[in-house]
Amino acid sequence: MAPLVIQSYEDEGQIVSNPYILQEGKLLTNSNNSFANSLHCPINQQADNDDQAWTASKSSSLYRVDGWGAPYFFVSPKGQVAVHPNGHRTKLNDEINLINVIKQMVKPKVKGGLGLTTPAILRFPDVLKHRLHTLQSCFDNAIKLRKFQGCFKGVFPVKCNQNHSVIDNIVEFGNPFAFGLEAGSKPELLLAMTALSKGNPNALLVCNGYKDADYVCLALIARHIGLNCIIVLEQEEELDLVMAISKTLSIEPVIGLRAKLNTKHAGHFGDTSGENGKFGLSCSEIVVIVNKLYRMKMLSSLQLLHFHIGSQIPSLAILKDGVSEAAQIYCELALMGANMRFIDIGGGLGIDYDGTNSSNSDMSVGYSMEEYAIEVVKAVQDACSMKGVQHPTLCSESGRALVSHHSVLVFDVLSSSRTKNHMVTQGVSLEVEGLPADLKSLHTSLIGFAKACDYQGALECAKLLKHGCIELFKQGKLGLAQLACVNSIYEVVCEAGDVDNKHRTTSAQSHNAVYHVNLSLFRCMPDTWAIGQLFPIIPLHRLEEEPKVRAILSDLTCDSDGKVVTFVGKDNKGRRVNYLRVHELEEGKPYYMGMFLGGAYQEALGNLHNLFGTPHVVNVYRGAERDAAEFELVKASDGQTAADVLKLMQYEPTSMLETLKLQIQKSLNCGKEEEAMGLIQSIASSFGASTYLSTNHPRSSILSKGFLSTSSTAPPSSPALLQPLV
């Protein structure tokens, strides 16, 4: 039977294509309709309308890689994401292809790989080194340009990423210019003391945060053993504590004050600053402390002023206001007799998460690192010159700007769920049996409106029909199959509305697929859930192909918040987009994606929702000069196993296994010892397995190690059985 198609109709003097096709009793949308084609051409990330073929360069523009990724990440002509570990100075043969890294990482050990699975965090120490050296160079150049009489000596706030290898890298890479560390708790202080014991003795160790006697004692011991430790007072009461313990230990302290500025910036990241900020001393409290130190004849111990405008400072104007205000306080302290030497500008050096280079967004900044350094140097220099105060050593606590770029979270897509397109392409049956008279009349009217190209009429009928059927179903008067049929008709009508000219804007802001990804949002990118942080997420390959699917991402957790629905890019009305353009999944082939700029805070803040643990961490180095290999992989840490996360919840895996062994023995009849042994071995193996899904093994690796294994002869109580628990 030929399809019944009304090709066009007149609407307000314009010829409009019919959005519907009726074929063999089925309702479809008209794929020849120009508006139907726009269904796959969303406004937020418009598909290229040129006649030219899709290219990797178009994908790079689509995902704004040149904005947020420069100078480290780019899309190769072959459509794969690659890394320039030395930024713009990277040699042609030194770039690293991320897909090649993943292939080598998941390759079995017997074939020369690491035998790991995704998700995994890939760290690029060379990128970290480049970021650190760039920060130092920017301040050195600004100091030289302005003829500033002081120097720059940065510290890394370890709260941004406390990982052992990251901290060791920072101390090693910063050794030539005495780059130091900042701690905000007793464990962080112990960590920093240990790391700096192998670093430059002139590097600063800045102690922030609330303090008790143990914290102060530890900080004074750090100074006593040759570390350049400065205790920053957050509260007026801390001064008495520091002085009492200092006297007891006979160790003279070096003290800093954290000032609570009036300057702050709007948005989430500015909430920690300003006169109502969580930390810092008011002007009156600062004067009280100075007078108290004067009476103690300890004013010479006051050497540093610290302040924090807020993370992710969006503009140079706000930076200038804050630094200028703090510089005036610094000068006043020097004029009051304090032995001032350092001004610590805190954190706030932001990065461009959305690729816009804009000061009007919480997810971007309107300046470069070079401009940031020049503004800081100028503001401090102007204040000191005005007051006749010697230029200080400049210190910053830039964390986000240092470590964000060097870490990439890679993960695979497990499956996808399409929302409506399967019904649009195949059509749905118009036959619905067993409807009562009033709903039957609505059903007949719906078909009539569809034939007459009246979208609004069809939509209203579809809404009423669906609502009526739902009420009947709740009362037990309509079957599930009937409800499903009506629901399918409703969705096709709505989809047809998406291609109607009057509804293009609405359709352009919706997804048509859910991609189920192999990670926990709460573990791997918690700020996305907690504060709505935007991280660039893009496919890592097939970027020479046009991505035609509009998807949101759903994680493994049993939580409705476990999804990513906001992505880089904006629609034509300036609104943040709520889907990501991706490719159709290919059966039997992995589809890898990456989350970028997540090197700060995410590992420390990640939680154990649904007991999904930390992913594997792999350090990626450039290949040696004389080595033909593109890169070298070094496993930094294994991802947590089921046993690891259970222990964190105060379970004992060995005891759990013994309980399960007894249950197996009770449930199986005599003579099934071999089956029991296989079950026990399978369960024992599961304790040592990854908490994430294994896509490298088509058959359960747990079963192959236990229940389905016919070669195992180890008795249930064998120590080998408990090996995965160790």
Beta strands, then each sheet from edge to edge (+ up, - down):
strand 1: 8-11
strand 2: 14-17
strand 3: 20-23
strand 4: 26-29
strand 5: 73-75
strand 6: 81-83
strand 7: 96-97
strand 8: 120-123
strand 9: 155-157
strand 10: 180-183
strand 11: 204-207
strand 12: 228-233
strand 13: 255-258
strand 14: 302-306
strand 15: 342-344
strand 16: 393-395
strand 17: 407-418
strand 18: 428-429
strand 19: 513-517
strand 20: 537-539
strand 21: 549-554
strand 22: 563-564
strand 23: 567-570
strand 24: 576-577
strand 25: 580-582
strand 26: 592-596
strand 27: 616-622
strand 28: 631-637
sheet 1: 1+ 2-
sheet 2: 3+ 4- 18+
sheet 3: 5+ 6- 7+
sheet 4: 20+ 26- 17+ 8- 27- 28+
sheet 5: 9+ 10+ 11+ 12+ 13+ 14+ 15+ 16+
sheet 6: 20+ 26- 17+ 19- 21- 22+
sheet 7: 20+ 26- 17+ 19- 21- 25+
sheet 8: 23+ 24-
end
